Every structure is written in structure tokens, then in C-alpha cells.
């Protein structure tokens, strides 16, 4: 019998006889069958379509195109009462496997992927599809697909990021009042199952989990029943640790080691700092070659900038230390040459030379001063006296200027320079007190000592270096901890825009 406007077949019964009766059964089922009408159309109720997906493998996942792909078995199940039948053997639940030509003769849902970007069905060596029909009219349509879908990726934390890629399944033409999609759960999954062993071998990402949803999307205020699955992906960071994070960290530590180099080795320090900056620049360029082209800094960019900042700070500290380092004191050969020049200069001073100054032209002032000065302070007094004979140039102290300082020394220790006094001078007493006499005998006494007897050419350990040796590694470790908290330990807030 048929109802007005909607054909429906009577229940078909056949004997459990030869297999040739199956062909008769199928022909009887399709007799007066109209595939243009969906099941339940005559009863004015929506057709329920159950979906389940078995993910075999996943990839590639590209942040350059904001897409991801996976290979799966996509199964659709629905009930069409017009396709019911019975075998006469008394067994229930019999199933028929149908040819693909049979699929073209029955109604099937117009399922498609709302955010798809080039999915296809596998065709080798034949179309990877199957259709099965149960006695109650339930149809199982399974196919092997490679699904490529859009995935809006959040790259602010790249490469320490996590992504949530979703797949939205729905009908192309039928509204929610006509066709309803539901997940088909089973004992071990809620509609989606993943081959964990195969997915674990992904080169870039790890599938950390998934969620399924029954949703409704609207197009021009028309509701459509849809299903949504969200795959949560965590990026593997091993590649980035080996090629970017560890090298950048070691470069900063290498520049920090330069603070333990002798402060006079300015060329070595600056050379190490500049080489570190150039190496960091090369790493930065290499990181951008494999990274997505975005208009905001990623987590990797921020870390490289942090390392850049510390390298720049180290170079600034090198400059400050060099600014307060005595001039031409880094090379041992130059130091020895300067010492020899000083020895020759002191040897050339006449033993009876007097100090030409207004203070020492007054013997009673000179005598009172020397009597009040302890013997232990004479060495420091000589150092200060010689320091007055040195040149100051931009904060760097050299030994004797070839023109001004040498002439000044000769003028200061010249015998004629003391003739302007109006008071008598006891030369024997003054020889024991004047600077030239003491310098001469002090140098002779310390001639076997290879160190500078006056301490002029020796630099003390820089307090800036001491400060930097402690502060820079502590500051770098603190910044790295803050970096970890922001980019690794904080939660991810995924935002999903409309797919329409």
C-alpha cells in the first residue's frame, strides 16, 4: 500500500532458500521506492542520522595555512522503514552487504564538513566504501576519508603552543527540523575513537585529547543540526629546544663567562660579545625561516629578544669596565716595556736633585711635614706623587706621556728649579727627603720584583665585574622563570569563531 504523496513498500518476506532469492529481495525492496524523499517525510518528523568516526592517523598540521588533516573511517547510520525485510528462517538481525550501485538507488544524507578544505574519499584499488542493510531498515554507510579542515591557530605562544582544531559535520540542505545529526556512542567511545598508537608518531604535535558536541549552527537565521569534535594538540618542543632555546641560553652564559676574563683584555671581551650578538642574529633569522609569518611576536621571538637584551647589557658592562681600566695595561710585553722605561727614567734622576715646588722651597715646612708622616705612608705618598705626573685621558690612565709628562718630570726634579727660594737649604737633609732620592733607592731595592713597584700599571678587580658575575645569571634565571610561567604554565583560552 501507498499513502498519498509518499510511496512506502509493504514488508517483504522471503524464504531462506537459495542465495538467488537475495536479488529478488533487493528488487522487491526497491520496487516503488523514491529516493528523493527522506525517511519520516510522511510522518512529518526529522530523520535521525548517527555519526561515528575512527581516526587512523593525523597530519599534516600546518600553521602556515591554518589547516590540519587526518585519515579516518567515517560511518553514517540511519533507519529507513521503506527498506525493512524479513527472512523466513526465524532468525532476526540479519544483515545484507550491498553493492555500491545499490547506494545510488536509495536515499542518503547530504553530509558535508562545514569547515572542510579539500577532503576526499580513497579510491584505490576500488572506492573504499561499504553499505550494509539490516532487517529493520537500518543502513550503515562507511567510507574511508582523508579530511582536510580549517583550524584557526593561536600562535602567540609558538612553539610552546597548544591548538584546538575542530571538525564540524552537518547537512548541506536539510534544516534541523528535517535532519538531525547525533553522535553514535559505544562502550569505549562517545562517537569518536582515535588510534592512539598511530597518532603517537606525529612529528610535530601530540594529540592530548578530544571533545564531542551536539550543536546547532544558523545560516540566515535558519537552524542546522551539526556535530562538532575538537582535537586538542600539543606541539613537540624537542626540535626547538635543541636548535633555539639551548643555543641561545648557552650564548648568554658564554657572554657571562667573559666577566671572568682579565679586565685588561678588552679586545677579547668585546670580541666575544660581538661574536655572541652575530650568532644570536643568525639564530633569529633561522627561527623566522621556519616560523609562520605573523604580525605579532611569538614566544620564540620573545625569548630571543630576552637573550639579545642580556647580550647588549654584557657589552655595556664591558664598556664601563674598559672606561675605568688603565690605558695600555693589557699586554704583558707592553707592560714590561713601560716598566723598563720607568726604571731608566728613575735611574736618570740626579741623586742630588731637589723637588721644585713652593712647599718644598720652605725647608721648615718640608721638615715638619716629613717628620709627621709615618714611614709606612711614604710608599703611598710616592704613588700619589707619581700619579700626579701621569696623564688623564677619558678616564684611562697611561704611564708617562712622551712629551708633556716626561718634560714635566724633568722640570719637577730639575736642580735649577730650587734656586728661587729665599731660605737656606740643607742639601744633605733634603737628599734624604726628596722624592727623586727615595724613588731611586726604592726601585733599586725592588729591582728583582717583576711587578710594578709603584702599582701604577696594575688594575684592581673591577667592582662592576664582581656585581655582574652575580646579578646577570640571577636576573637571567628570574626572567626565564617568568617566561615559563607566562608561556608554559598558564592556561589556554581557546576562542572559536563562527564557521559560516
Secondary structure, 3 states (H helix, E strand, C coil): CCECCECCCCCEEECCCCCHHHHHHHHHHHCCCCCCCCCCCCCCCCEEEEEEEEEEEEEEEECCCCEEEEEEEEEEEEECHHHCEEECCCCCCCEEEECHHHHCCCCCCCEEECCECCCEECCCCCCCEEEEEECCCEEEEEEEEEEEEECCCCCCCCCCCEEEEEEEEEECCCCCCCEEEEECCCCCCCCEEECHHHHCCCCCEEEEEEEEEEEEEEECCEEEEEEEEEEEEEECCHHHHHHHHHHHHHHHHHHHHHHHCCCCCHHHHHHHHHHHHHHHHHHHHHHHHCCCCCCCCCHHHHHHHHHHHHHHHHHHHHHHHHHCCCCCCCCHHHHHHHHHHHHHHHHCCCCCCCCCCCCCCCHHHHHHHHHHCCHHHHHHHHHHHHHHCCCEECCEECCCCCCHHHHHHHHHCCHHHHCCCCCCCCHHHHHHHCHHHHHHHHHHHCCCCCCCCCCCCCCCCCHHHHHHHHHHHHHHHHHHHHHHHHHHHCCCCCCCCCCC
